[in-house]
Amino acid sequence: MFRGLLNYKLNYAASIFLIVLISGFYYAASGFAAENSLLVMTGAASKPAMEELAKEYEKNTGVKIELNINGSGVLLSQIKLTEKGDIYFPGSVDFIEKAKRENLIVETTETKIVYLVPAINVKKGNPKNIKSLKDLCRPGIKLVIANPEMVCLGVFAAELAEHNFNAEEKAAFRKNIINYVESCEKTANVISLDAADAVIGWSVFDNWDPQRIETVKINPDEVIRISYLSAAVTKYCKNTQLALNFIEYMKSPDGGMKFFEKYGYFTTSQDALKYLGKEKPVGGDEYIVPQEWMFKK
């Protein structure tokens, strides 16, 4: 186990270094310090909506919006190591809290944009008849989760397993995990590409690919909390007012919010909790993932 953890840590560190190095060259070559442009470090949980939103904002304002879309933890490492990025828009509350703790964002600029509910996502038609979290512990189920170290969904997957499974169930659940993936987008793509029977995802995933993805709601008694996506200006932002204007547009009912609504994101916490069917913490405390989840057995 120690050797596996060590190898994972070394590979992860090398991957982050390579991503950051390439990103640094790219940002420098592209001249993102230009006064009329913004680099938005965007968690993949918001990818389809943000791509359309950014295009419309550019068209309407002439401000160049460059989206760097990746796992929230990778983005945080990029901000810290390259000292670049105007806005941080991670995939869950956990990573905005990490950014606060590491003094990488201006806390007074944090703005909640939309809300997410954790769910199980399966192939259209649900051929394995997966109805609950416990069904993910059945022998033979091929399960994928996001990497808990750098992806918001991985954090939620580990939290759900830790709170709802006994030791035997947790072992069976982990045995069924065939892979960790590096972003929310890749988590959804696992089902689109028929590479697994199920993932721990977000309820919005079936709106990303309605022809291939079906959402199975988790029993509300088993849901620990719902999440939200917050945007904040980073401490390295080159033009704070330009960044604040874009965040305001993201939140505007007549602007960016229509793109989030199109893909099934909840625009209020009340809507998210109504869908869930029970009162739960919104965001809640940052979950500290147990060390055993930091590598796949």
N, C-alpha and C positions, 0 to 999 in steps of 0.2 A: 504493500500500500504506500509506504514512504517513497519507494522508487517511482511509483506511478505518479504520485503527487509532485515529486521533484521534477520529473520529466514534463509534466503538464505545465508547471510554473515556468520552466525554462522556455518551453515552446510558446507559451502565452506571452512572456516578456519579449521574446524575439519577434513575435508577430506584431505586438504593439509598437515596438521600436521601428520595424519596417514600415508599418502604416504611417506612423508619425513622420518618419524621414521622407517618405514619398509625398506626404501631404505638405510638408514644409517646402519642398522644391516647387510643388504645384502652386501653392498660394503665392509664393514669391514671384513666380513667373507670370502669374495672372494679374498681379498688381491689385490685390484686394484692399490696399490702403486708399484706393481712389475715393474721393469724397462722396460720390453718388452711387455707392455700392454697399451691399451688406453680405457678410458671410454668416449664414444661419446654420448652426450645428444642430442637425435635426435627427432625433431618434427615429428609427425605422417604424415605430408604432404609428406614426402619422404620415407615412410616405405618400399614399395616393392623394390624400387631400392637400398636402403641402405642395406637391408638384403642380397641381392645378392652380392653387392659390397664388403661388409665386409667379407663375406665368401671367395671371391676370393683373397682379400688382405691378409687375414690370411694364405691362402694356399701358396701364392707366397712369402711371407716375413717371416712367422713365428710369426708375431706380433699379439697378441691376441686383437681382437676388440670386446668390449662389447658395444652393443647398448642399451641404455635406451630410449625406444620409448614411448612418451607420448605427451600430449598437451604442447605447447611451454611455457605457463605460469606456468604450474606445474613444468616443468624442470627448469625454472628460479628460482622458489622458492627452489627447491632441491639444486641447485648450491649454492644459498645464505645461506641456513640454514645448509647444511651438509659440505660446503666447499670442495666438491668433484666434479669431472668431468674434463676431459682434453680438450674436444672440445664441443662447443655449436653450434648446427646446427638446429635452430628453423624453423618454418613453414612459416615465412614471415618477411619482412623488419621491421614490427612494433616491433617484439620481439627482434631482434638484436639491434634495437635502444634503447629499454628498458635496455638491458644488458649493452650497452655503458653508458647510463645515471647512472646506478647503479654501474658502475666501476667493472663489473664482467668478462669482457673480455679484452684481449690485442687488442686495436683498430687497431694497425698496422698490425695485422695478419688476419683481416677480408678479406675473399675471396668470391666473388659472384660465385655461382656454377651453378644454373639453374633458369629459370623464369617460373612464373605461371600466368594464366589468369583466373579471376573469371568467373563462369558459373552457369547455373541451371542444376542440374542433376535429371533425372526422370527415371522411369521404362522403360525397353526396349519396344519400340513401342509407347511410350508416350500416354498411354490410356486416360489421362486427357486433351490431346491436349494443353499442356502448351507451349506457344510460346514466352513469354516475362515476364519481372518482374511484370508487371501489372496483368498478369494472376494469380500470386501468391496471389493476393488480392481477387480473386473470392470466393464467399461463398462455403464452403464444401471442399476446398483444404486442405489436410493434409500436413503441412509443418514442416520441422525440420531444425534448424540451429545449428551451433556449439556455445558453450558458449562464449560470447564476452569477458568475463573477463580473460579467460585463453587459448583461441584457436584463432589462426590467422584467420580462416575462419569466426568465429563469429564477429571479428572486421570488416571484409569486408562486411558481411551481414548487420550489423548495418549501416555501412557507405553508402552502396547502398540504403538502405531504407530511410535513412535520406535525401539523396540528390535527390532522384527520386520520392518520394511519397508526396502528400499533406497530411494534417492531417487526413482526412477521409480514404485515402488509407493506410496510415501507421497503423491506428487503425485496419483496416481489415486484413492487413498483420500480425500484431501481434496476432490478434484473431485466425488466422489459424495455428500459431505455436503450435504444440502439445508437443514439447519437445526440450530441449537443450541437446547437447551431448558434451563429454569431449575431443574429438580429431578429427583431419581430417579423420583418419581411421574409427572412429565410424560414422562420417558423411556419408562417402561412404557406409558403411555397412547398414545404414538405408534403402537405396535403394536396395541393394543386398538382404536384408531380407524382402523386401516388407512391411516395417513398416511405410511408408509415401508415398505421391504422388510426393514430390519434396524436394530437399535440395538446399541451396546455397552452391556450392562447387567449385571445380577446373575443368578445361577442361580435365585434365588427368584422372579423375575418371573412365571414360568409358574404359580406357586401363587397369585399375585395375581389372575390372570385365565386359568384353565386352558382355558376355551372358545376363547380367541383367541390366546394366546401360547404359543409353543414355544421351548424353550431348546436352543441348539447349544453343546456344550462346546468350549472352546478347547483346542487341543493343549497338554497340560501343559508341554511344552518351551518353549512360547511365553508362558506365564504368568510374569510377573516375580515376583509375590507375591500372597498373598491378603490380605484386609482384615479388620478387626474394628471393631465399634461399641462405643465406650467412653462411659460417662456420668460426668460430674464435676460437683461443686458449683461454681458460679461465685463470683467474688470479691464479687458484689453480692447474694448470697443473703441473704434476710431471716431464715430459720430453718434453720440448718445441720442440726440434728438431724432435722427434718422431711424435708429433702431426702435425707439419708442413709438414712432409713427407706424412702423411696420407691425409691431405687437398690437397696437390699437386696431389696425386693420384686421389682423387675425381674429380678434375678438368681436369685431363689428358684425351685427346681424345682417347688414346690407353688404358686407364685404366678405371676409374670409370664412365666416361661420357657415355660409351656404355650402361650401365645399366639404366641411366636416359633416354637416347634416346629410349630404348626398351619400356619404359612405357609412352612415349609421352611428357616428359618434354621438354621445349624449352631451347636449349643450348645457345642462344643469345637473347638479348632484341629485335633485329630486327626480329627474327623469331616469337617471341611472339606478337609483334605489327602487323606483317603481318597477323597472324591468326586472331587477333582482328579486323583488317581492318581500324584502325585509329591511329594516333599518340596520345599517352597519356603519362602522367608521369610514369617513371619506378621507382617503390618504392614510390616516393613522400614523403610528410611529414607524420610522425607518426600520425595516427588518434586517437583522444581521444574519446572514446566511451561515449555517454551521459549516465548518471546514470540510467535512466529509462530502459536501455537495460541490466542492470546487474542482472536482475531477470526476469523470465518468468511470465507474467500475468496469 
